[in-house]
Every structure is written in C-alpha cells, then in structure tokens.
Amino acid sequence: MSMEIAHETTLWLSKTVGLLYLVALSVAVGVYAYWPGNQKRFDDIARSILVPEDTQ
C-alpha cells in the first residue's frame, strides 16, 4: 500500500519549515549580536575600522 503526498501538502510543509528555519536563524543572529559577552569584540572591531593603516 503506497501513500502519496499531495503537491499542496509538500509545498505547505516546505514553506513552513523554511519559514521556521529563517526565523530561528534570525533569532540566533540577534541573540549573538546582543549577547553581553560579545560587546568588547564588536567595539574593538568598530574602532579598528577608524584607525588608518599607515600610522601603525
């Protein structure tokens, strides 16, 4: 006995899983960016952009 999955069901499932994946990834990036332990690293990177290379 073979159970076939309708095209609409497969499409809905793939869109739902993709949406949940992107939302989870966005939340993970936001948490990483605003994690208190990463503040010094991001501040150092932000300041390093403003330092001219020829003065070092």
C-alpha positions in Angstrom: 0.0 0.0 0.0 1.6 3.3 -1.2 0.7 6.6 0.4 1.1 9.5 -1.9 1.6 13.0 -0.5 -0.3 15.7 -2.4 1.7 18.5 -4.1 -0.1 21.1 -1.9 0.9 19.3 1.3 4.5 19.1 0.3 4.5 22.8 -0.8 2.9 23.9 2.5 5.4 21.7 4.5 8.4 23.1 2.7 7.3 26.7 3.1 6.6 26.2 6.8 9.9 24.5 7.6 11.7 27.2 5.6 10.0 30.0 7.4 10.7 28.4 10.8 14.3 27.9 9.8 14.8 31.5 8.8 13.0 32.8 11.9 15.2 30.6 14.2 18.3 31.8 12.3 17.4 35.4 12.7 16.7 35.0 16.4 20.1 33.2 16.8 21.9 36.0 15.0 20.2 38.6 17.1 21.0 36.9 20.3 24.6 36.5 19.3 24.9 40.2 18.3 23.4 41.5 21.6 25.0 38.9 23.9 26.8 41.0 26.6 30.0 38.9 26.3 30.5 39.9 22.7 30.3 43.7 23.3 34.1 44.2 23.7 34.8 42.2 20.5 32.3 44.3 18.5 33.6 47.6 20.0 37.2 46.6 19.1 36.2 45.8 15.5 34.2 49.1 15.2 37.3 51.1 16.4 39.7 49.2 14.1 37.9 50.5 11.0 38.7 54.1 12.0 42.4 53.6 12.6 44.5 54.5 9.5 46.8 51.7 8.4 49.8 53.9 7.6 50.1 55.1 11.3 50.7 51.7 12.7 
